[in-house]
């Protein structure tokens, strides 16, 4: 998909936009796999006894498989607490998984030493949601952009300076501002600086963790178009973590939907928006603001995410699903492929599920902020 195909305007950020064209199956087969996540699991201790032994755990990521190819954008979506950000950090081995493998360009990151990981950092980068917290307030933006070059390359001081000037121009910033500090810039400008840092070493993979969530509509469109241009020019692969489904349908080639640590549905973007199979996915899509009053808004009980609610048996979404059956509370569904579509639902293999109302008897309508 070209940058021209994906160009986003401020108007596009509003509801009612057209679906972005997806990659073809032949594109996926020919493209090199940049990132492979296999059977990843990660949990955190939530309580300990007097002896310091863990008595409670929160399972942030459970048995997740994921593939990202060169030049592809894979979006990971879901509510807060779904495990999206944890998965993104594991993908770059910023944190270690409890189980599973992360393979970057045929290299098993889970087996790499710190020295080996450091040599790979130039090829896999991350753009964080909050640029203020990702930049050193005591460092000028020129030094901040130059830092990855200093750490990961053998460029001379003059060569680094030229490269920094090139990067700053590339992201649409004024080169005369290089001696300024982060507090002197707006959020949109800081995010551009963060992007310049991320692309400085010419990476093959960039994990974008809510990179435009804190930006206004016009700046968001500029940043998204910049990322699309870079992908077109360099073939960069993006793992795009977001809750903004309106944005996802514009930029993503494939979408992975997570709920409470598990992938519940994965499909090419156009197919997922046209025919979502999982009740949770359908509830998310129905919650996206739209001027089309014929679309029925999903209703979901506002149940808190708690260890008590997330059991070890049955479907995690069963308590919020209007179509649940007795077996849904007893059997943990597998992620079942159906062509290029995968769904984790005992009823999801039946395409007729898409015709059922995506409602839950209790609670208020889900809002965009809950997605």
C-alpha positions as CSV (number, residue, x, y, z in Angstrom):
1,X,0.0,0.0,0.0
2,X,1.5,3.3,-1.0
3,X,1.6,6.5,1.0
4,X,-0.6,8.1,-1.6
5,X,-3.2,5.4,-1.0
6,X,-3.1,6.1,2.7
7,X,-2.9,9.9,2.8
8,X,-4.9,11.1,5.8
9,X,-6.5,14.5,6.0
10,X,-8.0,16.2,9.1
11,X,-11.4,15.3,7.6
12,X,-10.4,11.6,7.4
13,X,-9.9,11.5,11.1
14,X,-13.7,12.0,11.5
15,X,-16.2,9.1,11.4
16,X,-17.6,7.7,8.1
17,X,-14.3,7.3,6.2
18,X,-13.7,4.8,3.5
19,X,-11.8,1.6,4.2
20,X,-8.2,1.7,3.2
21,X,-7.2,-0.8,0.5
22,X,-5.5,-3.9,2.0
23,X,-2.5,-5.9,0.9
24,X,-3.2,-8.9,-1.4
25,X,-2.4,-12.4,-0.4
26,X,0.5,-12.5,-2.9
27,X,1.9,-9.4,-1.3
28,X,2.0,-11.2,2.1
29,X,3.5,-14.3,0.6
30,X,6.4,-12.4,-1.1
31,X,7.2,-10.0,1.8
32,X,9.9,-11.0,4.2
33,X,8.8,-11.7,7.8
34,X,10.4,-9.1,10.0
35,X,8.8,-10.0,13.3
36,X,7.5,-13.3,14.5
37,X,5.9,-13.6,18.0
38,X,5.3,-17.2,19.0
39,X,3.3,-18.4,22.1
40,X,4.1,-15.3,24.1
41,X,2.9,-15.2,27.7
42,X,3.5,-12.6,30.4
43,X,2.1,-12.2,33.9
44,X,2.7,-9.9,36.8
45,X,2.5,-10.6,40.5
46,X,-0.4,-8.7,42.1
47,X,0.0,-10.0,45.7
48,X,2.4,-11.8,48.0
49,X,2.2,-13.5,51.4
50,X,4.3,-12.8,54.4
51,X,7.0,-15.0,53.1
52,X,7.2,-13.0,49.9
53,X,5.7,-15.8,47.7
54,X,3.3,-14.8,45.0
55,X,-0.3,-15.4,45.8
56,X,-1.9,-13.6,42.9
57,X,-1.0,-13.0,39.3
58,X,-2.4,-10.8,36.5
59,X,-2.0,-12.5,33.1
60,X,-1.2,-9.5,30.8
61,X,-0.5,-11.6,27.7
62,X,-1.6,-15.2,27.1
63,X,-0.5,-17.4,24.2
64,X,-0.1,-14.7,21.6
65,X,1.2,-15.4,18.0
66,X,1.8,-12.5,15.6
67,X,3.6,-12.0,12.3
68,X,4.7,-8.6,10.8
69,X,6.1,-8.5,7.3
70,X,8.3,-5.9,5.6
71,X,6.4,-2.8,4.5
72,X,3.3,-4.0,6.5
73,X,1.3,-2.2,9.2
74,X,-0.3,-4.5,11.7
75,X,-2.6,-2.8,14.2
76,X,-3.1,-4.2,17.7
77,X,-6.4,-2.9,19.2
78,X,-8.4,-3.4,22.4
79,X,-9.5,-1.8,25.6
80,X,-7.1,-0.6,28.3
81,X,-5.7,-3.7,30.0
82,X,-5.9,-5.9,26.9
83,X,-2.1,-6.4,26.9
84,X,-1.3,-4.3,23.8
85,X,1.5,-2.3,25.2
86,X,3.0,-5.2,27.1
87,X,3.0,-7.2,23.8
88,X,4.7,-4.2,22.0
89,X,7.5,-4.1,24.6
90,X,8.0,-7.8,24.5
91,X,8.3,-7.6,20.7
92,X,11.4,-5.5,21.1
93,X,12.5,-7.4,24.2
94,X,12.3,-4.3,26.3
95,X,10.7,-6.7,28.8
96,X,11.2,-10.4,28.9
97,X,8.3,-12.9,28.3
98,X,7.6,-15.7,30.8
99,X,7.1,-18.1,27.9
100,X,7.4,-18.1,24.1
101,X,9.8,-16.8,21.4
102,X,10.3,-13.4,19.7
103,X,12.0,-13.8,16.3
104,X,13.3,-10.7,14.6
105,X,14.6,-11.3,11.0
106,X,15.3,-14.9,11.8
107,X,17.1,-14.0,15.1
108,X,15.6,-15.4,18.3
109,X,15.6,-12.3,20.6
110,X,14.7,-14.4,23.6
111,X,18.1,-16.2,23.3
112,X,20.1,-13.0,22.7
113,X,22.5,-11.6,25.3
114,X,22.4,-7.9,26.3
115,X,25.3,-7.2,23.9
116,X,23.6,-8.9,21.0
117,X,20.4,-7.1,21.7
118,X,22.2,-3.8,21.7
119,X,23.6,-4.4,18.3
120,X,20.1,-5.1,17.0
121,X,18.5,-2.0,18.6
122,X,19.4,0.1,15.5
123,X,17.1,-2.0,13.4
124,X,14.1,-2.1,15.7
125,X,12.8,1.1,17.4
126,X,9.8,2.3,19.3
127,X,7.7,5.5,19.3
128,X,6.1,6.0,22.7
129,X,2.7,7.6,23.3
130,X,4.0,10.4,25.5
131,X,6.9,12.2,23.8
132,X,7.5,14.3,26.9
133,X,8.5,11.2,29.0
134,X,10.6,9.7,26.2
135,X,12.9,12.7,25.8
136,X,15.5,13.8,28.3
137,X,14.4,17.3,29.5
138,X,18.1,18.3,30.0
139,X,19.1,17.4,26.5
140,X,18.6,19.6,23.4
141,X,16.5,18.1,20.7
142,X,19.5,18.1,18.4
143,X,21.4,15.9,20.9
144,X,18.3,13.8,21.4
145,X,18.0,13.0,17.7
146,X,21.8,12.4,17.5
147,X,21.9,10.0,20.5
148,X,20.9,6.8,18.5
149,X,23.5,7.6,15.9
150,X,26.1,8.0,18.6
151,X,25.2,4.7,20.2
152,X,24.6,2.5,17.2
153,X,26.8,3.9,14.4
154,X,30.4,4.9,13.7
155,X,29.6,8.2,12.1
156,X,32.0,11.1,12.8
157,X,30.7,14.2,14.6
158,X,30.3,16.1,11.3
159,X,28.5,13.1,9.7
160,X,26.2,12.9,12.7
161,X,25.4,16.6,12.4
162,X,24.5,16.2,8.7
163,X,22.3,13.2,9.4
164,X,20.5,15.1,12.2
165,X,19.8,18.0,9.9
166,X,18.5,15.6,7.3
167,X,16.2,13.9,9.8
168,X,14.9,17.1,11.3
169,X,14.0,18.4,7.8
170,X,12.5,15.1,6.9
171,X,10.0,15.3,9.8
172,X,9.1,18.9,8.9
173,X,10.9,20.6,11.8
174,X,13.0,23.9,11.6
175,X,16.7,23.1,11.8
176,X,17.2,26.3,13.7
177,X,15.4,24.8,16.7
178,X,18.0,22.1,17.3
179,X,19.4,23.9,20.3
180,X,16.1,24.2,22.0
181,X,14.9,21.9,24.8
182,X,11.7,19.7,24.9
183,X,9.7,22.0,27.1
184,X,9.9,24.6,24.3
185,X,7.9,22.5,21.8
186,X,4.3,21.5,21.4
187,X,3.1,17.9,21.7
188,X,3.0,17.5,17.9
189,X,6.5,18.9,17.4
190,X,7.8,16.6,20.1
191,X,6.2,13.6,18.5
192,X,8.0,14.5,15.2
193,X,11.2,14.7,17.1
194,X,10.5,11.2,18.6
195,X,9.9,9.9,15.1
196,X,13.2,11.4,13.9
197,X,14.9,9.6,16.7
198,X,13.2,6.4,15.8
199,X,14.1,6.4,12.1
200,X,17.6,7.8,12.6
201,X,19.3,4.4,12.3
202,X,17.2,3.2,9.4
203,X,15.2,0.5,11.3
204,X,13.3,-2.4,9.7
205,X,10.7,-2.4,12.5
206,X,9.1,0.3,14.5
207,X,6.6,-0.4,17.3
208,X,4.3,2.6,17.6
209,X,2.5,2.7,21.0
210,X,-0.4,5.1,20.7
211,X,1.8,7.6,18.8
212,X,-1.0,10.0,18.0
213,X,-3.4,9.5,20.9
214,X,-2.5,12.8,22.6
215,X,-2.4,14.9,19.4
216,X,-5.2,17.1,17.9
217,X,-6.8,16.1,14.7
218,X,-4.7,18.1,12.3
219,X,-1.4,17.2,13.8
220,X,-2.5,13.6,14.0
221,X,-3.1,13.5,10.3
222,X,0.4,15.0,9.6
223,X,2.1,12.5,11.8
224,X,0.2,9.5,10.3
225,X,1.1,10.7,6.8
226,X,4.7,11.1,7.8
227,X,4.8,7.5,9.0
228,X,3.1,6.3,5.7
229,X,5.7,8.2,3.6
230,X,8.6,6.6,5.6
231,X,7.1,3.2,5.0
232,X,6.7,3.8,1.3
233,X,10.3,5.0,1.0
234,X,12.1,2.6,3.3
235,X,9.8,-0.5,3.5
236,X,9.5,-0.1,7.3
237,X,7.2,-2.5,9.1
238,X,5.0,-1.1,11.8
239,X,3.4,-2.8,14.8
240,X,0.8,-0.1,15.5
241,X,-0.7,-0.2,19.0
242,X,-3.9,1.9,19.3
243,X,-7.5,2.1,20.5
244,X,-8.5,4.4,17.6
245,X,-10.4,2.2,15.2
246,X,-11.2,5.1,12.8
247,X,-7.4,5.4,12.4
248,X,-6.8,1.7,12.1
249,X,-9.1,1.4,9.1
250,X,-7.1,4.0,7.3
251,X,-3.5,2.8,7.9
252,X,-3.5,-0.9,8.8
253,X,-3.0,-3.9,6.5
254,X,-4.1,-6.3,9.2
255,X,-5.8,-5.9,12.5
256,X,-5.3,-8.0,15.7
257,X,-7.9,-7.6,18.4
258,X,-6.9,-8.4,22.0
259,X,-9.1,-8.9,25.0
260,X,-7.7,-9.6,28.4
261,X,-4.3,-10.8,27.2
262,X,-5.5,-13.0,24.3
263,X,-6.0,-12.5,20.6
264,X,-9.7,-12.9,20.0
265,X,-9.7,-12.0,16.3
266,X,-7.2,-11.3,13.5
267,X,-7.9,-10.5,9.9
268,X,-7.1,-8.2,7.0
269,X,-8.4,-4.7,7.8
270,X,-11.1,-4.5,5.1
271,X,-12.4,-8.0,6.0
272,X,-12.5,-7.4,9.7
273,X,-14.4,-4.1,9.3
274,X,-16.9,-5.6,6.8
275,X,-17.4,-8.9,8.6
276,X,-16.2,-9.1,12.2
277,X,-16.7,-12.5,13.7
278,X,-16.1,-12.1,17.5
279,X,-18.8,-10.4,19.6
280,X,-16.1,-8.2,21.3
281,X,-14.8,-7.0,17.9
282,X,-18.3,-6.1,16.9
283,X,-18.9,-4.2,20.1
284,X,-15.7,-2.2,19.5
285,X,-16.7,-1.4,16.0
286,X,-20.2,-0.4,17.0
287,X,-18.8,2.0,19.6
288,X,-16.9,4.0,17.0
289,X,-18.7,7.3,16.6
290,X,-20.5,7.5,13.2
291,X,-23.0,9.8,11.5
292,X,-24.8,6.7,10.2
293,X,-27.8,6.3,12.6
294,X,-28.7,3.0,11.1
295,X,-25.8,1.4,12.8
296,X,-26.8,-0.1,16.1
297,X,-24.5,0.8,19.0
298,X,-23.2,-2.1,21.1
299,X,-24.1,-2.3,24.7
300,X,-21.7,-3.7,27.2
301,X,-21.8,-4.1,31.0
302,X,-19.1,-1.8,32.5
303,X,-17.5,-4.7,34.5
304,X,-14.1,-3.9,36.0
305,X,-11.1,-5.8,34.9
306,X,-10.2,-8.0,37.9
307,X,-8.5,-11.2,38.8
308,X,-11.8,-12.6,40.1
309,X,-13.6,-11.9,36.8
310,X,-10.9,-13.5,34.7
311,X,-11.2,-17.1,35.4
312,X,-9.1,-20.0,34.2
313,X,-12.0,-21.8,32.5
314,X,-14.3,-20.6,29.8
315,X,-14.2,-17.7,27.5
316,X,-13.0,-14.4,29.1
317,X,-15.7,-12.5,27.3
318,X,-18.6,-14.8,28.3
319,X,-19.8,-12.5,31.1
320,X,-20.3,-9.6,28.6
321,X,-21.6,-11.6,25.6
322,X,-25.2,-11.6,24.6
323,X,-24.8,-14.8,22.6
324,X,-23.1,-17.0,25.3
325,X,-24.1,-20.6,25.8
326,X,-23.4,-22.9,28.7
327,X,-20.2,-24.2,27.1
328,X,-18.8,-20.7,26.8
329,X,-18.3,-20.6,30.6
330,X,-16.7,-24.0,30.6
331,X,-14.4,-24.2,27.5
332,X,-11.6,-21.9,26.6
333,X,-11.9,-21.4,22.8
334,X,-9.0,-21.8,20.5
335,X,-7.9,-19.3,17.9
336,X,-9.3,-21.0,14.8
337,X,-8.2,-19.9,11.2
338,X,-10.8,-19.5,8.4
339,X,-8.8,-18.4,5.4
340,X,-7.0,-15.3,6.3
341,X,-9.4,-14.7,9.2
342,X,-8.8,-16.0,12.7
343,X,-11.3,-15.9,15.6
344,X,-11.3,-17.2,19.2
345,X,-15.0,-17.9,19.7
346,X,-17.1,-21.1,20.0
347,X,-19.7,-19.4,17.8
348,X,-17.3,-17.4,15.7
349,X,-16.7,-20.1,13.1
350,X,-20.4,-19.6,12.1
351,X,-20.5,-16.7,9.8
352,X,-24.1,-16.2,10.7
353,X,-22.9,-14.7,14.0
354,X,-22.2,-11.5,12.1
355,X,-25.9,-11.0,11.5
356,X,-26.8,-11.2,15.2
357,X,-27.2,-8.0,17.3
358,X,-24.0,-7.1,19.1
359,X,-25.8,-6.3,22.4
360,X,-25.4,-7.2,26.0
361,X,-28.5,-7.1,28.2
362,X,-26.9,-5.1,31.0
363,X,-25.0,-1.8,31.2
364,X,-24.7,1.4,29.2
365,X,-23.4,1.8,25.7
366,X,-19.6,1.6,25.3
367,X,-18.1,4.9,24.5
368,X,-15.1,5.7,22.3
369,X,-13.0,6.4,25.4
370,X,-13.6,2.8,26.6
371,X,-12.4,1.3,23.3
